[in-house]
Amino acid sequence: MHRPRYDDWSLPKGKVDDGETVLEAAVREVLEETGHRARPGRPLGEVRYQVAGRDGRARDKVVHYWAMEAEGGAFAAGDEVDALRWLPPEQAAPLLTRDQDRDVLARFLAGPG
């Protein structure tokens, strides 16, 4: 998905709302950002990096990923995500802006284990 705020191509991600598990948040974020309901599969691990907080200080961010299967829906462009592409993995990898997203895709392709 393309995020105009960052002008990047990325995998869906977001923050956990109060009362949610990280898996519930992942499913919700996929729906919000892609317009598609998804059934979670195997975990794909986590990515850690630093982001600037509102006070300008660096803080750690942890993002958990799962393989998911789309179960229907429709994408509608918005302020947060303005484009969505469904691609075979070999075409998606070079489009992704960050190495950490390509690493998650590689974990998906490697399969369980």
ZIRA-V442701 format. One record per backbone hydrogen bond with DSSP energy under -0.5 kcal/mol. CO is the residue of the C=O (numbers start at 1). NH is the residue of the N-H. Records with the same first field share a line. If there is no record, write none. Layout:
CO=NH ; NH
This chain:
1=10
2=4 ; 82 ; 83
3=6 ; 7 ; 8
8=3 ; 10
9=97 ; 98
17=20
21=25
22=26
23=27
24=28
25=29
26=30
27=31
28=32
29=33
30=34 ; 35 ; 36
31=35
35=74
37=71
38=40
39=69
42=67
45=65
47=63
49=61
51=59
53=56
57=53
59=51
61=49
63=47
65=44 ; 45
67=41
68=70
69=39
72=37
81=78
83=2
85=87
88=91 ; 92
89=93
91=95
92=95 ; 96
98=101 ; 102
99=103
100=104
101=105
102=106
103=107
104=108
105=109
106=110
107=111
108=111
